Amino acid sequence: MILSTTPTLDGYRVAGYLGIVSGEAVMRITVAEAFAAVSQALAGERRFGHFEEAMRTARQEATALMVKHAREIGAQGVLGIRIDSEVLEGGCFAMTVYGTAVTFAGAPPAE
């Protein structure tokens, strides 16, 4: 599956647009993780490992769900990918990955 944030790819011609596909993941930061992050901030640290790891995991899960959806409808790629995140109540946040599912003309692109 070809994934790209760009609307086109050099060397590939889009044969069909199958529609928007997306994946969503909701993660929760525990009280202990939030406390650790605040402690790091008070100590002058600029990196927040717990939050960074949770965001990375959510992005990976959301991307995997988007790819699964794209495969289910026969896509060979997803173009114009965008990633959004939102803070929710209760220490949760949501990550959404979405783009346009496409097929390519000619031989399918290499995996």
MMTF fields as JSON, N, C-alpha, C and O atoms, coordinates in Angstrom:
{
  "mmtfVersion": "1.0.0",
  "mmtfProducer": "UNKNOWN",
  "numBonds": 443,
  "numAtoms": 444,
  "numGroups": 111,
  "numChains": 1,
  "numModels": 1,
  "chainsPerModel": [1],
  "groupsPerChain": [111],
  "chainIdList": ["A"],
  "bondAtomList": [4, 2, 8, 6, 12, 10, 16, 14, 20, 18, 24, 22, 28, 26, 32, 30, 36, 34, 40, 38, 44, 42, 48, 46, 52, 50, 56, 54, 60, 58, 64, 62, 68, 66, 72, 70, 76, 74, 80, 78, 84, 82, 88, 86, 92, 90, 96, 94, 100, 98, 104, 102, 108, 106, 112, 110, 116, 114, 120, 118, 124, 122, 128, 126, 132, 130, 136, 134, 140, 138, 144, 142, 148, 146, 152, 150, 156, 154, 160, 158, 164, 162, 168, 166, 172, 170, 176, 174, 180, 178, 184, 182, 188, 186, 192, 190, 196, 194, 200, 198, 204, 202, 208, 206, 212, 210, 216, 214, 220, 218, 224, 222, 228, 226, 232, 230, 236, 234, 240, 238, 244, 242, 248, 246, 252, 250, 256, 254, 260, 258, 264, 262, 268, 266, 272, 270, 276, 274, 280, 278, 284, 282, 288, 286, 292, 290, 296, 294, 300, 298, 304, 302, 308, 306, 312, 310, 316, 314, 320, 318, 324, 322, 328, 326, 332, 330, 336, 334, 340, 338, 344, 342, 348, 346, 352, 350, 356, 354, 360, 358, 364, 362, 368, 366, 372, 370, 376, 374, 380, 378, 384, 382, 388, 386, 392, 390, 396, 394, 400, 398, 404, 402, 408, 406, 412, 410, 416, 414, 420, 418, 424, 422, 428, 426, 432, 430, 436, 434, 440, 438],
  "bondOrderList": [1, 1, 1, 1, 1, 1, 1, 1, 1, 1, 1, 1, 1, 1, 1, 1, 1, 1, 1, 1, 1, 1, 1, 1, 1, 1, 1, 1, 1, 1, 1, 1, 1, 1, 1, 1, 1, 1, 1, 1, 1, 1, 1, 1, 1, 1, 1, 1, 1, 1, 1, 1, 1, 1, 1, 1, 1, 1, 1, 1, 1, 1, 1, 1, 1, 1, 1, 1, 1, 1, 1, 1, 1, 1, 1, 1, 1, 1, 1, 1, 1, 1, 1, 1, 1, 1, 1, 1, 1, 1, 1, 1, 1, 1, 1, 1, 1, 1, 1, 1, 1, 1, 1, 1, 1, 1, 1, 1, 1, 1],
  "groupList": [{"groupName": "MET", "atomNameList": ["N", "CA", "C", "O"], "elementList": ["N", "C", "C", "O"], "formalChargeList": [0, 0, 0, 0], "bondAtomList": [1, 0, 2, 1, 3, 2], "bondOrderList": [1, 1, 2], "singleLetterCode": "M", "chemCompType": "L-PEPTIDE LINKING"}, {"groupName": "ILE", "atomNameList": ["N", "CA", "C", "O"], "elementList": ["N", "C", "C", "O"], "formalChargeList": [0, 0, 0, 0], "bondAtomList": [1, 0, 2, 1, 3, 2], "bondOrderList": [1, 1, 2], "singleLetterCode": "I", "chemCompType": "L-PEPTIDE LINKING"}, {"groupName": "LEU", "atomNameList": ["N", "CA", "C", "O"], "elementList": ["N", "C", "C", "O"], "formalChargeList": [0, 0, 0, 0], "bondAtomList": [1, 0, 2, 1, 3, 2], "bondOrderList": [1, 1, 2], "singleLetterCode": "L", "chemCompType": "L-PEPTIDE LINKING"}, {"groupName": "SER", "atomNameList": ["N", "CA", "C", "O"], "elementList": ["N", "C", "C", "O"], "formalChargeList": [0, 0, 0, 0], "bondAtomList": [1, 0, 2, 1, 3, 2], "bondOrderList": [1, 1, 2], "singleLetterCode": "S", "chemCompType": "L-PEPTIDE LINKING"}, {"groupName": "THR", "atomNameList": ["N", "CA", "C", "O"], "elementList": ["N", "C", "C", "O"], "formalChargeList": [0, 0, 0, 0], "bondAtomList": [1, 0, 2, 1, 3, 2], "bondOrderList": [1, 1, 2], "singleLetterCode": "T", "chemCompType": "L-PEPTIDE LINKING"}, {"groupName": "PRO", "atomNameList": ["N", "CA", "C", "O"], "elementList": ["N", "C", "C", "O"], "formalChargeList": [0, 0, 0, 0], "bondAtomList": [1, 0, 2, 1, 3, 2], "bondOrderList": [1, 1, 2], "singleLetterCode": "P", "chemCompType": "L-PEPTIDE LINKING"}, {"groupName": "ASP", "atomNameList": ["N", "CA", "C", "O"], "elementList": ["N", "C", "C", "O"], "formalChargeList": [0, 0, 0, 0], "bondAtomList": [1, 0, 2, 1, 3, 2], "bondOrderList": [1, 1, 2], "singleLetterCode": "D", "chemCompType": "L-PEPTIDE LINKING"}, {"groupName": "GLY", "atomNameList": ["N", "CA", "C", "O"], "elementList": ["N", "C", "C", "O"], "formalChargeList": [0, 0, 0, 0], "bondAtomList": [1, 0, 2, 1, 3, 2], "bondOrderList": [1, 1, 2], "singleLetterCode": "G", "chemCompType": "PEPTIDE LINKING"}, {"groupName": "TYR", "atomNameList": ["N", "CA", "C", "O"], "elementList": ["N", "C", "C", "O"], "formalChargeList": [0, 0, 0, 0], "bondAtomList": [1, 0, 2, 1, 3, 2], "bondOrderList": [1, 1, 2], "singleLetterCode": "Y", "chemCompType": "L-PEPTIDE LINKING"}, {"groupName": "ARG", "atomNameList": ["N", "CA", "C", "O"], "elementList": ["N", "C", "C", "O"], "formalChargeList": [0, 0, 0, 0], "bondAtomList": [1, 0, 2, 1, 3, 2], "bondOrderList": [1, 1, 2], "singleLetterCode": "R", "chemCompType": "L-PEPTIDE LINKING"}, {"groupName": "VAL", "atomNameList": ["N", "CA", "C", "O"], "elementList": ["N", "C", "C", "O"], "formalChargeList": [0, 0, 0, 0], "bondAtomList": [1, 0, 2, 1, 3, 2], "bondOrderList": [1, 1, 2], "singleLetterCode": "V", "chemCompType": "L-PEPTIDE LINKING"}, {"groupName": "ALA", "atomNameList": ["N", "CA", "C", "O"], "elementList": ["N", "C", "C", "O"], "formalChargeList": [0, 0, 0, 0], "bondAtomList": [1, 0, 2, 1, 3, 2], "bondOrderList": [1, 1, 2], "singleLetterCode": "A", "chemCompType": "L-PEPTIDE LINKING"}, {"groupName": "GLU", "atomNameList": ["N", "CA", "C", "O"], "elementList": ["N", "C", "C", "O"], "formalChargeList": [0, 0, 0, 0], "bondAtomList": [1, 0, 2, 1, 3, 2], "bondOrderList": [1, 1, 2], "singleLetterCode": "E", "chemCompType": "L-PEPTIDE LINKING"}, {"groupName": "PHE", "atomNameList": ["N", "CA", "C", "O"], "elementList": ["N", "C", "C", "O"], "formalChargeList": [0, 0, 0, 0], "bondAtomList": [1, 0, 2, 1, 3, 2], "bondOrderList": [1, 1, 2], "singleLetterCode": "F", "chemCompType": "L-PEPTIDE LINKING"}, {"groupName": "GLN", "atomNameList": ["N", "CA", "C", "O"], "elementList": ["N", "C", "C", "O"], "formalChargeList": [0, 0, 0, 0], "bondAtomList": [1, 0, 2, 1, 3, 2], "bondOrderList": [1, 1, 2], "singleLetterCode": "Q", "chemCompType": "L-PEPTIDE LINKING"}, {"groupName": "HIS", "atomNameList": ["N", "CA", "C", "O"], "elementList": ["N", "C", "C", "O"], "formalChargeList": [0, 0, 0, 0], "bondAtomList": [1, 0, 2, 1, 3, 2], "bondOrderList": [1, 1, 2], "singleLetterCode": "H", "chemCompType": "L-PEPTIDE LINKING"}, {"groupName": "LYS", "atomNameList": ["N", "CA", "C", "O"], "elementList": ["N", "C", "C", "O"], "formalChargeList": [0, 0, 0, 0], "bondAtomList": [1, 0, 2, 1, 3, 2], "bondOrderList": [1, 1, 2], "singleLetterCode": "K", "chemCompType": "L-PEPTIDE LINKING"}, {"groupName": "CYS", "atomNameList": ["N", "CA", "C", "O"], "elementList": ["N", "C", "C", "O"], "formalChargeList": [0, 0, 0, 0], "bondAtomList": [1, 0, 2, 1, 3, 2], "bondOrderList": [1, 1, 2], "singleLetterCode": "C", "chemCompType": "L-PEPTIDE LINKING"}],
  "groupTypeList": [0, 1, 2, 3, 4, 4, 5, 4, 2, 6, 7, 8, 9, 10, 11, 7, 8, 2, 7, 1, 10, 3, 7, 12, 11, 10, 0, 9, 1, 4, 10, 11, 12, 11, 13, 11, 11, 10, 3, 14, 11, 2, 11, 7, 12, 9, 9, 13, 7, 15, 13, 12, 12, 11, 0, 9, 4, 11, 9, 14, 12, 11, 4, 11, 2, 0, 10, 16, 15, 11, 9, 12, 1, 7, 11, 14, 7, 10, 2, 7, 1, 9, 1, 6, 3, 12, 10, 2, 12, 7, 7, 17, 13, 11, 0, 4, 10, 8, 7, 4, 11, 10, 4, 13, 11, 7, 11, 5, 5, 11, 12],
  "groupIdList": [1, 2, 3, 4, 5, 6, 7, 8, 9, 10, 11, 12, 13, 14, 15, 16, 17, 18, 19, 20, 21, 22, 23, 24, 25, 26, 27, 28, 29, 30, 31, 32, 33, 34, 35, 36, 37, 38, 39, 40, 41, 42, 43, 44, 45, 46, 47, 48, 49, 50, 51, 52, 53, 54, 55, 56, 57, 58, 59, 60, 61, 62, 63, 64, 65, 66, 67, 68, 69, 70, 71, 72, 73, 74, 75, 76, 77, 78, 79, 80, 81, 82, 83, 84, 85, 86, 87, 88, 89, 90, 91, 92, 93, 94, 95, 96, 97, 98, 99, 100, 101, 102, 103, 104, 105, 106, 107, 108, 109, 110, 111],
  "secStructList": [7, 3, 3, 7, 1, 1, 1, 7, 7, 6, 6, 7, 7, 3, 3, 3, 3, 3, 3, 3, 3, 3, 3, 3, 3, 3, 3, 3, 7, 7, 2, 2, 2, 2, 2, 2, 2, 2, 2, 2, 2, 2, 6, 6, 7, 7, 7, 7, 2, 2, 2, 2, 2, 2, 2, 2, 2, 2, 2, 2, 2, 2, 2, 2, 2, 2, 2, 2, 2, 2, 2, 2, 6, 6, 7, 1, 3, 3, 3, 3, 3, 3, 3, 3, 3, 3, 3, 7, 4, 4, 4, 3, 3, 3, 3, 3, 3, 3, 3, 3, 3, 3, 3, 3, 1, 1, 1, 7, 7, 7, 7],
  "xCoordList": [0.858, 0.0, 0.902, 1.765, 0.686, 1.426, 0.695, -0.508, 1.429, 0.867, 1.655, 2.885, 0.949, 1.641, 0.812, -0.416, 1.51, 0.843, 0.61, -0.114, 1.209, 1.042, -0.164, -0.55, -0.768, -1.939, -1.596, -2.477, -0.347, 0.109, 1.462, 2.126, 1.867, 3.181, 3.86, 3.253, 5.093, 5.843, 5.917, 6.222, 5.638, 5.731, 4.459, 4.403, 3.445, 2.183, 1.044, 1.014, 0.127, -1.062, -2.27, -2.489, -3.042, -4.235, -5.29, -5.662, -5.77, -6.808, -8.196, -9.165, -8.294, -9.6, -9.501, -8.586, -10.462, -10.581, -11.715, -12.85, -11.41, -12.387, -13.055, -13.956, -12.626, -13.234, -12.297, -11.153, -12.811, -12.033, -12.017, -13.044, -10.841, -10.694, -10.07, -9.322, -10.389, -9.846, -9.65, -10.192, -8.876, -8.685, -8.628, -8.054, -9.218, -9.251, -8.749, -9.015, -8.025, -7.569, -7.737, -7.387, -8.269, -8.421, -7.526, -7.58, -6.72, -5.793, -6.056, -6.601, -5.651, -5.813, -4.45, -3.674, -4.175, -2.97, -3.364, -4.304, -2.65, -2.992, -2.571, -1.776, -3.102, -2.74, -1.245, -0.593, -0.702, 0.728, 1.575, 2.593, 1.151, 1.883, 1.801, 2.79, 0.629, 0.468, 1.335, 1.968, 1.363, 2.189, 3.665, 4.404, 4.093, 5.489, 5.825, 6.912, 4.908, 5.137, 5.25, 6.109, 4.382, 4.439, 5.756, 6.387, 6.168, 7.447, 8.602, 9.522, 8.564, 9.616, 9.619, 10.682, 8.446, 8.357, 8.914, 9.641, 8.578, 9.074, 10.588, 11.244, 11.135, 12.58, 13.286, 14.51, 12.513, 13.119, 13.305, 13.901, 12.809, 12.947, 11.991, 10.882, 12.42, 11.607, 10.981, 10.243, 11.264, 10.689, 9.769, 10.05, 8.669, 7.682, 7.442, 6.511, 8.286, 8.29, 6.945, 6.576, 6.205, 4.915, 3.942, 3.262, 3.88, 2.966, 3.415, 2.598, 4.713, 5.232, 4.963, 4.572, 5.168, 4.925, 3.443, 3.083, 2.582, 1.137, 0.692, -0.135, 1.228, 0.865, 1.364, 0.65, 2.576, 3.144, 2.306, 2.0, 1.939, 1.12, -0.237, -0.705, -0.867, -2.182, -2.076, -2.939, -1.031, -0.853, -0.666, -1.237, 0.123, 0.347, -0.944, -1.236, -1.715, -2.982, -3.979, -4.652, -4.079, -5.01, -4.604, -5.464, -3.304, -2.828, -3.142, -3.58, -2.922, -3.218, -4.705, -5.054, -5.571, -7.008, -7.388, -8.249, -6.746, -7.003, -6.583, -7.321, -5.405, -4.913, -5.851, -6.146, -6.319, -7.268, -8.529, -9.001, -9.064, -10.256, -9.97, -10.791, -8.815, -8.447, -8.356, -8.842, -7.743, -7.635, -9.008, -9.256, -9.897, -11.245, -12.01, -12.874, -11.711, -12.418, -11.598, -11.972, -10.475, -9.691, -8.674, -8.226, -8.3, -7.314, -5.912, -5.58, -5.095, -3.671, -2.826, -1.631, -3.449, -2.736, -3.695, -4.897, -3.137, -3.894, -3.054, -1.913, -3.635, -2.928, -3.544, -4.673, -2.775, -3.266, -3.529, -4.46, -2.724, -2.947, -2.749, -1.807, -3.666, -3.603, -3.767, -4.389, -3.194, -3.277, -3.773, -3.221, -4.819, -5.373, -5.369, -5.529, -5.186, -5.316, -6.166, -6.228, -6.816, -7.709, -7.654, -7.663, -7.599, -7.635, -9.091, -9.926, -9.379, -10.727, -10.755, -9.715, -11.918, -12.034, -11.489, -11.378, -11.157, -10.764, -9.376, -9.112, -8.492, -7.133, -6.999, -6.011, -7.98, -7.951, -7.62, -7.812, -7.13, -6.962, -7.271, -7.146, -7.678, -8.021, -7.059, -6.666, -6.684, -5.823, -6.603, -7.101, -6.712, -7.388, -6.422, -5.757, -6.351, -5.54, -6.491, -7.278, -6.428, -7.358, -6.718, -5.764, -7.267, -6.784, -7.717, -8.78, -7.31, -8.112, -7.577, -6.412, -8.432, -8.057, -8.069, -8.993, -7.031, -6.911, -6.467, -5.937, -6.704, -6.084, -5.177, -5.376, -4.179, -3.215, -3.382, -3.783, -3.076, -3.122, -1.915, -0.855, -2.08, -0.971, -0.745, -1.653, 0.479, 0.844, 0.718, 1.035, 0.259, 0.173, 1.555, 2.541, 1.637, 2.929, 3.465, 2.708, 4.786, 5.416, 5.063, 4.925, 4.917, 4.603, 5.818, 5.762],
  "yCoordList": [-1.175, 0.0, 1.235, 1.39, 2.1, 3.35, 4.405, 4.613, 5.065, 6.12, 7.39, 7.372, 8.502, 9.762, 10.944, 10.943, 11.94, 13.183, 14.075, 15.067, 13.736, 14.537, 14.042, 12.88, 14.919, 14.501, 13.678, 13.035, 13.683, 12.901, 12.293, 12.701, 11.295, 10.663, 10.6, 10.161, 11.028, 10.918, 9.458, 8.581, 9.203, 7.854, 7.037, 5.911, 7.568, 6.85, 7.703, 8.921, 7.045, 7.737, 7.156, 5.945, 8.022, 7.58, 7.158, 7.926, 5.922, 5.408, 5.621, 5.795, 5.607, 5.765, 6.3, 5.971, 7.129, 7.664, 6.916, 6.923, 6.273, 5.425, 6.109, 5.543, 7.306, 8.05, 8.227, 7.772, 8.894, 9.187, 7.957, 7.315, 7.646, 6.589, 7.225, 8.197, 6.665, 7.233, 6.155, 5.053, 6.5, 5.664, 6.568, 7.655, 6.127, 6.913, 6.074, 4.875, 6.717, 6.058, 7.038, 8.212, 6.556, 7.372, 6.764, 5.563, 7.598, 7.146, 7.946, 9.05, 7.351, 8.027, 8.128, 7.173, 9.284, 9.489, 9.294, 9.927, 8.423, 8.158, 9.325, 10.172, 9.357, 10.396, 10.333, 11.372, 9.137, 8.981, 9.539, 10.188, 9.285, 9.812, 11.329, 11.995, 11.88, 13.337, 13.95, 14.985, 13.317, 13.808, 13.781, 14.722, 12.696, 12.592, 13.704, 14.279, 14.011, 15.067, 16.43, 17.234, 16.692, 17.961, 18.06, 19.117, 16.963, 16.941, 17.222, 17.963, 16.633, 16.88, 18.351, 18.958, 18.917, 20.323, 21.231, 22.179, 20.948, 21.757, 21.645, 22.571, 20.503, 20.292, 20.894, 20.823, 21.484, 22.143, 21.254, 21.68, 20.025, 19.135, 19.568, 20.026, 19.421, 19.839, 18.656, 18.849, 17.447, 16.255, 15.569, 15.498, 15.069, 14.413, 13.015, 12.794, 12.082, 10.733, 10.027, 9.389, 10.124, 9.438, 9.956, 9.176, 11.274, 11.865, 11.572, 11.256, 11.677, 11.412, 9.976, 9.729, 9.036, 7.629, 7.37, 6.629, 7.973, 7.8, 8.378, 7.778, 9.527, 10.132, 9.263, 9.058, 8.76, 7.891, 6.621, 6.204, 6.014, 4.804, 5.082, 4.31, 6.175, 6.533, 6.766, 6.321, 7.454, 7.71, 6.397, 6.222, 5.483, 4.193, 3.385, 2.785, 3.365, 2.621, 3.224, 2.498, 4.553, 5.216, 4.977, 4.769, 5.003, 4.747, 3.319, 3.085, 2.361, 0.959, 0.761, 0.0, 1.433, 1.328, 1.956, 1.434, 3.078, 3.707, 2.772, 2.605, 2.164, 1.23, 0.039, -0.408, -0.477, -1.609, -1.225, -1.99, -0.058, 0.423, 0.556, 0.154, 1.117, 1.284, -0.069, -0.215, -1.048, -2.39, -3.02, -3.68, -2.811, -3.388, -2.881, -3.588, -1.683, -1.149, -1.269, -0.712, -1.999, -2.285, -1.24, -1.226, -0.373, 0.667, 0.091, -0.907, 0.753, 0.434, 1.479, 1.28, 2.589, 3.654, 4.622, 4.615, 5.459, 6.552, 7.81, 7.88, 8.793, 10.043, 11.188, 11.096, 12.27, 13.449, 13.2, 13.772, 12.355, 11.981, 13.182, 13.962, 13.294, 14.325, 13.653, 12.597, 14.289, 13.774, 14.889, 15.989, 14.598, 15.559, 14.938, 13.727, 15.771, 15.3, 16.29, 17.477, 15.766, 16.595, 16.129, 14.93, 17.074, 16.755, 16.607, 17.464, 15.51, 15.234, 15.36, 15.554, 15.251, 15.316, 14.042, 13.002, 14.145, 12.982, 12.448, 11.262, 13.299, 12.868, 12.067, 11.357, 12.171, 11.436, 12.363, 13.576, 11.779, 12.517, 11.583, 10.364, 12.178, 11.408, 11.765, 12.921, 10.762, 10.942, 10.414, 9.289, 11.218, 10.81, 10.94, 11.964, 9.887, 9.879, 9.632, 8.686, 10.476, 10.317, 10.757, 11.535, 10.242, 10.589, 10.019, 9.487, 10.133, 9.658, 8.32, 8.209, 7.308, 5.977, 5.997, 6.531, 5.407, 5.428, 4.071, 3.23, 3.894, 2.803, 3.457, 4.611, 2.708, 3.224, 2.538, 1.376, 3.256, 2.688, 1.787, 2.006, 0.77, -0.131, -1.139, -1.475, -1.611, -2.614, -2.012, -0.839, -2.802, -2.286, -1.904, -2.562, -0.857, -0.449, -1.518, -2.278, -1.557, -2.511, -2.195, -1.029, -3.232, -3.058, -2.567, -2.357],
  "zCoordList": [0.0, 0.0, 0.0, 0.863, -0.974, -1.064, -0.228, -0.393, 0.665, 1.5, 1.267, 1.273, 1.061, 0.81, 1.291, 1.209, 1.789, 2.164, 0.951, 1.043, -0.176, -1.388, -2.183, -2.057, -3.008, -3.787, -5.021, -5.592, -5.44, -6.591, -6.262, -5.309, -7.078, -6.924, -8.279, -9.255, -8.35, -9.597, -10.023, -9.214, -11.293, -11.83, -11.699, -12.194, -11.048, -10.883, -11.45, -11.277, -12.118, -12.617, -11.9, -11.909, -11.286, -10.563, -11.573, -12.461, -11.426, -12.321, -11.734, -12.473, -10.416, -9.795, -8.384, -7.63, -8.053, -6.702, -6.014, -6.492, -4.895, -4.213, -3.03, -2.411, -2.719, -1.618, -0.443, -0.451, 0.557, 1.759, 2.659, 2.879, 3.169, 4.169, 5.411, 5.316, 6.568, 7.8, 8.847, 8.752, 9.825, 11.003, 12.212, 12.156, 13.298, 14.521, 15.685, 15.766, 16.577, 17.8, 18.954, 18.837, 20.056, 21.259, 22.336, 22.604, 22.933, 23.971, 25.241, 25.209, 26.357, 27.65, 28.314, 28.321, 28.865, 29.655, 31.115, 31.597, 31.815, 33.215, 34.103, 33.697, 35.291, 36.253, 36.544, 36.652, 36.671, 36.951, 35.804, 36.04, 34.56, 33.405, 33.35, 33.041, 33.649, 33.664, 34.766, 34.555, 35.931, 37.033, 36.652, 36.943, 36.0, 35.563, 34.574, 34.636, 33.668, 32.683, 33.356, 32.995, 34.334, 35.056, 35.816, 35.838, 36.435, 37.156, 36.219, 36.569, 35.021, 34.026, 33.618, 33.491, 33.417, 33.009, 34.097, 33.801, 35.356, 36.467, 36.614, 37.091, 36.2, 36.27, 35.053, 34.942, 34.148, 32.991, 31.781, 30.792, 31.834, 30.675, 29.573, 29.847, 28.342, 27.21, 26.48, 25.514, 26.925, 26.291, 27.279, 28.475, 26.756, 27.598, 27.043, 26.269, 27.444, 26.907, 26.926, 25.94, 28.021, 28.111, 27.06, 26.392, 26.918, 25.946, 24.523, 23.659, 24.286, 22.943, 22.518, 21.377, 23.419, 23.109, 22.87, 21.955, 23.684, 23.498, 22.158, 21.472, 21.781, 20.486, 19.331, 18.348, 19.452, 18.409, 18.258, 17.141, 19.371, 19.339, 18.708, 17.87, 19.102, 18.543, 17.04, 16.284, 16.601, 15.16, 14.394, 13.317, 14.94, 14.291, 14.211, 13.176, 15.294, 15.301, 14.327, 13.594, 14.314, 13.402, 11.948, 11.093, 11.663, 10.303, 9.885, 8.759, 10.784, 10.476, 10.17, 9.267, 10.907, 10.658, 9.316, 8.608, 8.965, 7.669, 6.537, 5.566, 6.656, 5.627, 5.514, 4.405, 6.628, 6.608, 5.833, 4.992, 6.116, 5.416, 3.918, 3.094, 3.564, 2.154, 1.446, 0.324, 2.088, 1.488, 1.286, 0.278, 2.251, 2.162, 0.943, 0.424, 0.482, -0.681, -1.964, -2.996, -1.9, -3.092, -3.49, -4.637, -2.581, -2.891, -2.987, -2.348, -3.806, -3.9, -3.19, -2.973, -2.833, -2.146, -1.501, -1.769, -0.639, -0.029, -0.198, 0.259, -0.856, -1.129, -0.334, 0.147, -0.208, 0.495, 1.963, 2.529, 2.592, 3.992, 4.911, 4.77, 5.847, 6.879, 8.236, 8.355, 9.256, 10.62, 11.523, 11.528, 12.285, 13.238, 14.624, 14.775, 15.627, 17.003, 17.777, 17.458, 18.799, 19.598, 21.049, 21.326, 21.954, 23.376, 23.785, 23.493, 24.463, 24.939, 26.462, 27.091, 27.039, 28.498, 29.138, 28.49, 30.402, 31.173, 30.857, 31.053, 30.374, 30.083, 28.806, 28.62, 27.923, 26.66, 25.503, 25.582, 24.446, 23.208, 22.053, 22.168, 20.934, 19.74, 18.628, 18.475, 17.856, 16.691, 15.496, 15.528, 14.444, 13.219, 12.059, 11.899, 11.247, 10.039, 8.877, 8.913, 7.842, 6.73, 5.415, 5.394, 4.327, 2.999, 1.95, 2.271, 0.687, -0.436, -0.921, -1.305, -0.9, -1.387, -2.909, -3.521, -3.523, -4.98, -5.514, -4.788, -6.813, -7.57, -8.596, -8.974, -9.042, -9.997, -11.345, -11.411, -12.415, -13.761, -13.971, -13.383, -14.814, -15.114, -14.009, -13.25, -13.937, -12.932, -11.533, -11.335, -10.566, -9.204, -8.694, -9.026, -7.899, -7.336, -6.395, -5.792, -6.283, -5.382, -3.941, -3.57, -3.131, -1.709, -0.973, 0.238]
}
